[in-house]
Amino acid sequence: MRAACHSIAKGGNLLGFFAKVLLCCPLLLVGCASNREPATRASFPSGNVAEQSGQYGDDVSYWDDHGPGGKPRIVIDLGEQRAYFYRGNEMVGVSVVSTGREGYNTPPGDFSVVEKDPTHVSSIYGDYVDRSGQVVMENVDATKDSRPRGTVFRGAPMPYFLRIRGGIGMHAGYLPGYPASHGCIRLPKYMAIRFFQNAAVGTPVVIRQEPPQEYGSNPVGDEGYQSLTSLIER
């Protein structure tokens, strides 16, 4: 009888132990959840924040415009691979850029914005696609590459396009960390939008050539603009 009572007491202790463990589990789970990494966002000076997906290595770009000021102007430094937006003598924005690669160098000089097109598409560079939209030949030059039978040309998208000379302009695109375009000036989408919104037709654009810098390898871009068709422009 005494042995039976001892077994019951022992069993009761075990039940109490497991009950305590079950009560502690939710607390352990809450603790684990609180240690998870939050969704990342790229932060900029003066509290400006641009929503980003993924890591792009851009710790340079920012926009800090306090409203109406002097006349806007844009300065693009080919050596630094930077674009600067001014209101009068006050710099209100800086962006990393990717300008023309060797053989397609972005020309230095004094220009101005002559056209704005938020949904610009290249008429020369892009892909040949079939009737279903599948890419048959990618990264083509429509003036040089023969079009396969049964395909059509689909131009590369160049959103928030600010034309400054002929086929050269500023627009959103992929930035590999060095000059890589066909002559245009690529910006991250979040900065291309800022420049597009604040630069009217007629805004002066100065492109200056400084000694080349050692470029990093971290790409900068936006989701939707990292395909091959976004690496090219007109």
Buried (B, 14 or more C-beta within 10 A) or exposed (E): EEEEEEEEEEEEEEEEEEEEEEEEEEEEEEEEEEEEEEEEEBEBEEEBEBEBEEEBBBEBBBBBBEEEEEEBBBBBBBEBBBBBBBBEEEEBBBBBBBBBBEEBBBBBEEBBBBEBBEEBBBEBBBBBBEEEEEBBBBBBEBEEEEEEEEBEBBBBBBBBBBBBBEBBBBBBBBBBBBBBBBBBBBBBBBBBBBBBEBBEEEBBBBBEBEEEEEBEEBBBBBEEBBBBBBBBBB
